[in-house]
Amino acid sequence: MFDRIMIERMIQMLGYRKPNMAIWHGRIDSETDYRSFRWHQYIKELDLSGKIEVAPTKLSFVLIGYNVDEGIILNSGRAGAKSGSTKIREFLINKPCSFSQEIKIFDGGNVEYTSSVEQAQETLAELVDKCLSNNYFPIIMGGGHDIAYGTMSGLINHFDVVKQNFGIINFDAHFDLRPYKRSTSGTMFRQIHDDIINRGGKFNHLTIGIQKSGNTLSLFDYAKEINSEYILAGDMTHENTAINHYRVGEFVKKQDLIYMTVCCDVFASAFAPGVSSPQPMGIEPEAFLDLFKDILISRKVVAFDIGEVSPTLDSSNTTASLGALIIYSLVNFLGEISQ
């Protein structure tokens, strides 16, 4: 796990870039009527490089970009995800403010690749910890799915994973439990497992959307060995809706806190072509959103990230648009249930 004091001192060197608020401009229907506002009129800047103020409301979201795809390259995947957060922001610019003014949204800037995936993850961990310490809800946009190790490291720094049951719910076509010598986009949940176990905690992990064709038998064996639960993409059918809701609900019930992460290769390539490893037989967004809301309604989710949005590999920005809609749904649904 990362040394928090060291990271606080080195954060600028490790690639943090403050928000570029110039991108937040778009259609304006009214300059005074909040009900006509769009995100670009409402979002505020939050520079995370120094001391920050406590969140102004009980539900304040911070968008953080993880502009790193070196982990994908190290995992022999197709690069392109480092510009994912930029493109997602573009599709959030004109989204309507469909939530109460009690909800606040901030742009917290980006983590850029400097010299290693590990350094980028260290910086992200510190930013996540800082957000949580000041009562902000972090939403991280990638970038390779190695984003998950940075996010979860920040959560482990902030929360006590020994005294609290901490559940990880991963929507993904792959386990990402491969053996590691260094961080890649295929190793992070094994790294997280080892960090939690080494601290004396319990690894509570559920992956939804696993592809048999995308994971070796040894990875299935290892998932069983560490009691990592999973739902196959092939079982995400209408006939299995009730049992899938039950399985996810039972997992959520056992947790005190939940970290939710999405790798966009979980979706069928018709909906998410812009990923490192497209999945023709992936899941549909409607099936995802059903379970997504089931998890959020528990009020246990404390952080969210989405990775593998690769604009250079995308078709008509389909994947980036989907990523933005997922974030839009997250903010709106958490806003609804917080009333």
C-alpha positions as CSV (number, residue, x, y, z in Angstrom):
1,M,0.0,0.0,0.0
2,F,1.1,3.6,-0.6
3,D,2.8,6.0,1.9
4,R,0.2,8.8,2.2
5,I,2.7,11.5,3.5
6,M,5.1,10.8,0.7
7,I,2.4,11.0,-1.9
8,E,1.1,14.3,-0.4
9,R,4.5,15.8,-0.9
10,M,5.1,14.4,-4.4
11,I,1.6,14.7,-5.9
12,Q,2.5,17.4,-8.4
13,M,5.5,15.4,-9.7
14,L,3.3,12.3,-10.0
15,G,1.1,13.9,-12.7
16,Y,-1.9,15.6,-11.1
17,R,-3.3,18.3,-13.4
18,K,-5.9,20.7,-12.1
19,P,-9.2,21.0,-13.9
20,N,-9.5,22.7,-17.2
21,M,-12.8,24.5,-16.8
22,A,-12.6,26.0,-20.3
23,I,-14.1,22.8,-21.7
24,W,-17.3,23.3,-19.8
25,H,-19.3,25.4,-22.2
26,G,-22.3,24.5,-24.4
27,R,-25.9,25.2,-25.1
28,I,-27.7,27.7,-22.8
29,D,-31.5,27.8,-22.7
30,S,-31.6,30.1,-19.7
31,E,-29.0,31.9,-17.5
32,T,-31.3,32.2,-14.5
33,D,-33.8,29.3,-14.5
34,Y,-32.1,26.3,-12.8
35,R,-34.6,23.9,-14.3
36,S,-33.2,24.8,-17.7
37,F,-29.5,24.4,-16.7
38,R,-27.1,21.9,-18.2
39,W,-24.0,20.5,-16.5
40,H,-21.6,23.0,-18.0
41,Q,-23.5,25.8,-16.3
42,Y,-23.5,24.1,-12.9
43,I,-20.2,22.2,-12.4
44,K,-17.5,23.9,-10.3
45,E,-13.8,23.6,-10.2
46,L,-12.1,21.7,-7.3
47,D,-8.3,21.9,-7.4
48,L,-7.2,18.8,-5.5
49,S,-3.4,19.6,-5.4
50,G,-3.6,21.4,-2.0
51,K,-6.0,21.6,1.0
52,I,-9.6,21.6,0.0
53,E,-12.8,22.6,1.8
54,V,-15.3,20.1,3.2
55,A,-18.1,19.3,0.7
56,P,-20.8,21.9,0.8
57,T,-23.7,19.4,0.8
58,K,-24.2,15.9,1.9
59,L,-24.0,14.7,-1.7
60,S,-21.2,16.4,-3.6
61,F,-19.6,14.6,-6.6
62,V,-16.1,15.0,-7.9
63,L,-15.1,13.9,-11.4
64,I,-11.5,12.8,-11.7
65,G,-9.9,11.7,-15.0
66,Y,-7.3,8.8,-15.1
67,N,-5.6,9.6,-18.4
68,V,-3.5,6.4,-18.4
69,D,-3.5,3.5,-20.8
70,E,0.0,2.2,-20.2
71,G,-1.5,-0.6,-18.0
72,I,-3.4,-1.8,-21.1
73,I,-0.2,-1.8,-23.2
74,L,1.6,-3.8,-20.5
75,N,-1.4,-6.2,-20.6
76,S,-0.9,-6.6,-24.4
77,G,-4.1,-4.7,-25.1
78,R,-5.1,-2.0,-27.6
79,A,-4.2,1.5,-26.4
80,G,-6.5,4.5,-26.6
81,A,-8.1,4.9,-23.2
82,K,-5.9,7.7,-22.0
83,S,-8.3,10.2,-23.6
84,G,-11.4,8.5,-22.3
85,S,-12.1,11.0,-19.5
86,T,-11.9,13.9,-21.9
87,K,-14.5,12.4,-24.3
88,I,-16.8,11.4,-21.4
89,R,-16.7,15.0,-20.1
90,E,-17.7,16.2,-23.6
91,F,-20.8,14.0,-23.4
92,L,-21.6,15.4,-19.9
93,I,-21.4,19.0,-20.9
94,N,-24.9,19.4,-22.2
95,K,-26.6,16.9,-19.9
96,P,-29.6,18.5,-18.1
97,C,-29.3,19.2,-14.4
98,S,-32.1,16.7,-13.6
99,F,-31.3,16.8,-9.8
100,S,-32.0,19.0,-6.9
101,Q,-29.7,21.9,-6.2
102,E,-28.7,20.1,-3.0
103,I,-26.6,18.0,-5.3
104,K,-23.2,19.6,-6.2
105,I,-20.8,18.5,-9.0
106,F,-17.1,19.4,-9.2
107,D,-14.4,18.7,-11.8
108,G,-11.4,17.6,-9.8
109,G,-8.9,17.4,-12.7
110,N,-6.9,14.5,-14.0
111,V,-4.1,12.1,-13.3
112,E,-1.7,12.0,-16.2
113,Y,0.9,9.3,-17.0
114,T,4.4,10.3,-15.9
115,S,6.8,7.4,-15.6
116,S,4.9,4.3,-14.4
117,V,1.4,2.9,-13.9
118,E,2.3,2.5,-10.2
119,Q,2.9,6.2,-9.8
120,A,-0.3,7.1,-11.5
121,Q,-2.2,4.8,-9.2
122,E,-0.4,6.3,-6.2
123,T,-1.6,9.7,-7.2
124,L,-5.1,8.5,-7.8
125,A,-5.2,6.8,-4.4
126,E,-4.2,10.1,-2.7
127,L,-6.9,12.0,-4.5
128,V,-9.6,9.5,-3.7
129,D,-8.5,9.5,0.0
130,K,-8.6,13.3,0.0
131,C,-12.1,13.4,-1.5
132,L,-13.5,11.0,1.0
133,S,-11.8,12.7,3.9
134,N,-13.7,15.9,3.0
135,N,-17.0,14.1,2.3
136,Y,-17.0,14.1,-1.5
137,F,-18.1,11.2,-3.6
138,P,-15.4,10.4,-6.1
139,I,-16.3,9.4,-9.7
140,I,-13.1,8.4,-11.6
141,M,-13.1,8.1,-15.4
142,G,-10.4,6.1,-17.3
143,G,-8.2,5.2,-18.7
144,G,-7.2,1.5,-18.4
145,H,-9.0,-0.6,-15.8
146,D,-5.9,-0.5,-13.7
147,I,-7.8,2.5,-12.5
148,A,-9.3,0.1,-10.0
149,Y,-6.1,-0.4,-8.0
150,G,-5.7,3.3,-7.6
151,T,-9.3,3.8,-6.5
152,M,-9.3,0.9,-4.1
153,S,-6.0,1.8,-2.6
154,G,-7.4,5.2,-1.7
155,L,-10.4,3.5,-0.2
156,I,-8.1,1.1,1.8
157,N,-6.2,4.1,3.0
158,H,-9.4,5.8,4.2
159,F,-11.5,3.0,5.6
160,D,-10.7,0.2,8.0
161,V,-11.1,-2.9,5.8
162,V,-10.5,-5.2,8.9
163,K,-13.4,-3.8,11.0
164,Q,-15.7,-3.2,8.1
165,N,-16.9,-5.6,5.4
166,F,-15.9,-3.9,2.2
167,G,-17.5,-5.3,-1.0
168,I,-16.0,-4.8,-4.5
169,I,-18.5,-5.2,-7.3
170,N,-16.9,-5.3,-10.7
171,F,-18.8,-5.2,-14.0
172,D,-16.2,-6.8,-16.4
173,A,-15.7,-9.5,-19.0
174,H,-12.5,-10.4,-17.3
175,F,-11.4,-11.4,-13.8
176,D,-8.2,-9.3,-13.9
177,L,-6.7,-11.7,-11.3
178,R,-3.6,-12.5,-13.2
179,P,-0.3,-13.0,-11.3
180,Y,1.8,-9.8,-11.3
181,K,5.3,-8.4,-11.0
182,R,4.0,-4.9,-11.7
183,S,0.6,-3.2,-12.2
184,T,-1.3,-3.8,-15.5
185,S,-4.9,-3.7,-16.5
186,G,-5.1,-7.5,-15.9
187,T,-3.7,-7.7,-12.4
188,M,-5.4,-5.2,-10.1
189,F,-7.9,-7.4,-8.3
190,R,-5.2,-9.8,-7.4
191,Q,-3.2,-6.9,-6.1
192,I,-6.2,-5.6,-4.2
193,H,-6.8,-9.1,-2.8
194,D,-3.2,-9.3,-1.5
195,D,-3.4,-5.8,0.1
196,I,-6.6,-6.6,1.9
197,I,-5.5,-10.0,3.1
198,N,-2.1,-8.6,4.2
199,R,-3.9,-6.1,6.4
200,G,-6.0,-8.8,8.0
201,G,-9.2,-8.1,6.1
202,K,-11.5,-10.2,4.0
203,F,-11.6,-10.0,0.2
204,N,-15.3,-9.7,-0.8
205,H,-15.5,-9.6,-4.6
206,L,-18.2,-10.1,-7.1
207,T,-17.6,-9.8,-10.9
208,I,-20.6,-9.5,-13.2
209,G,-20.4,-10.2,-16.9
210,I,-17.5,-12.7,-17.0
211,Q,-16.8,-14.2,-20.4
212,K,-15.8,-17.9,-20.5
213,S,-13.9,-17.2,-23.7
214,G,-11.9,-14.3,-22.1
215,N,-10.5,-16.1,-19.0
216,T,-8.3,-19.2,-18.7
217,L,-9.3,-22.1,-16.6
218,S,-6.6,-21.2,-14.1
219,L,-8.2,-17.9,-13.5
220,F,-11.5,-19.6,-12.8
221,D,-9.6,-21.9,-10.4
222,Y,-8.0,-18.9,-8.7
223,A,-11.3,-17.1,-8.4
224,K,-12.8,-20.2,-6.7
225,E,-9.7,-20.5,-4.4
226,I,-10.1,-17.0,-3.0
227,N,-13.9,-17.2,-2.9
228,S,-14.4,-14.5,-5.6
229,E,-18.0,-14.7,-6.8
230,Y,-19.0,-14.1,-10.4
231,I,-22.0,-14.1,-12.8
232,L,-21.3,-15.2,-16.4
233,A,-22.3,-12.9,-19.2
234,G,-24.1,-15.8,-20.7
235,D,-26.3,-15.9,-17.6
236,M,-27.3,-12.3,-17.9
237,T,-30.6,-13.2,-19.7
238,H,-34.2,-12.1,-19.1
239,E,-34.9,-15.6,-17.8
240,N,-32.3,-15.2,-15.1
241,T,-33.2,-11.7,-14.0
242,A,-34.7,-12.7,-10.7
243,I,-31.8,-15.0,-9.7
244,N,-29.2,-12.4,-10.7
245,H,-31.0,-9.7,-8.6
246,Y,-31.1,-12.2,-5.7
247,R,-27.4,-13.1,-6.0
248,V,-26.3,-9.4,-6.2
249,G,-28.7,-8.5,-3.3
250,E,-27.3,-11.2,-1.1
251,F,-23.8,-10.0,-1.8
252,V,-24.7,-6.4,-1.0
253,K,-26.5,-7.4,2.2
254,K,-23.3,-8.8,3.7
255,Q,-21.3,-5.6,3.1
256,D,-20.9,-2.5,5.1
257,L,-19.4,-0.5,2.3
258,I,-19.2,-1.0,-1.5
259,Y,-16.9,0.1,-4.2
260,M,-18.3,-0.3,-7.7
261,T,-16.2,-0.4,-10.8
262,V,-17.1,-0.8,-14.5
263,C,-14.9,-2.0,-17.4
264,C,-16.6,-1.1,-20.6
265,D,-15.6,-4.3,-22.2
266,V,-18.4,-5.9,-20.2
267,F,-20.9,-4.5,-22.7
268,A,-21.7,-6.0,-26.1
269,S,-19.6,-4.4,-28.8
270,A,-22.8,-3.0,-30.4
271,F,-23.0,-0.7,-27.3
272,A,-19.2,-0.4,-26.5
273,P,-17.0,-0.9,-29.5
274,G,-14.3,1.5,-28.2
275,V,-12.5,-0.8,-25.8
276,S,-9.3,-2.8,-25.7
277,S,-11.1,-6.1,-26.0
278,P,-14.6,-5.8,-27.7
279,Q,-17.2,-8.4,-26.7
280,P,-19.8,-9.3,-29.4
281,M,-21.6,-11.4,-26.8
282,G,-21.3,-8.9,-23.9
283,I,-24.2,-7.7,-21.7
284,E,-26.7,-5.0,-22.7
285,P,-26.9,-1.6,-20.9
286,E,-30.5,-2.3,-19.7
287,A,-29.4,-5.4,-17.8
288,F,-26.5,-3.5,-16.3
289,L,-28.7,-0.6,-15.2
290,D,-31.1,-2.9,-13.4
291,L,-28.4,-4.3,-11.2
292,F,-26.6,-0.9,-11.0
293,K,-29.6,0.7,-9.4
294,D,-30.1,-2.3,-7.1
295,I,-26.6,-1.8,-5.8
296,L,-26.9,2.0,-5.5
297,I,-30.3,1.8,-3.6
298,S,-28.4,0.1,-0.7
299,R,-26.7,3.5,0.0
300,K,-23.5,1.6,0.6
301,V,-21.6,2.7,-2.4
302,V,-18.8,5.1,-1.5
303,A,-16.9,5.4,-4.8
304,F,-17.3,4.6,-8.5
305,D,-15.1,4.4,-11.5
306,I,-15.4,3.5,-15.1
307,G,-12.5,2.4,-17.4
308,E,-11.7,1.2,-20.9
309,V,-13.3,4.1,-22.8
310,S,-11.0,4.4,-25.8
311,P,-12.1,7.2,-28.2
312,T,-9.5,6.3,-30.9
313,L,-11.1,2.8,-31.1
314,D,-14.7,4.0,-30.8
315,S,-17.4,4.1,-33.4
316,S,-19.5,7.4,-33.5
317,N,-18.4,7.9,-29.9
318,T,-20.8,5.2,-28.8
319,T,-18.7,4.0,-25.8
320,A,-17.9,7.5,-24.5
321,S,-21.6,8.4,-24.8
322,L,-22.5,5.2,-22.8
323,G,-19.9,6.0,-20.2
324,A,-21.4,9.5,-19.7
325,L,-24.9,8.1,-19.5
326,I,-23.8,5.8,-16.7
327,I,-22.3,8.6,-14.7
328,Y,-25.4,10.8,-15.4
329,S,-27.6,7.9,-14.1
330,L,-25.4,7.5,-11.0
331,V,-25.7,11.1,-10.0
332,N,-29.4,11.3,-10.7
333,F,-30.3,8.1,-9.0
334,L,-28.2,8.8,-5.9
335,G,-29.8,12.2,-5.8
336,E,-33.3,10.7,-6.0
337,I,-32.7,8.3,-3.1
338,S,-31.0,10.9,-0.9
339,Q,-34.1,13.1,-0.8
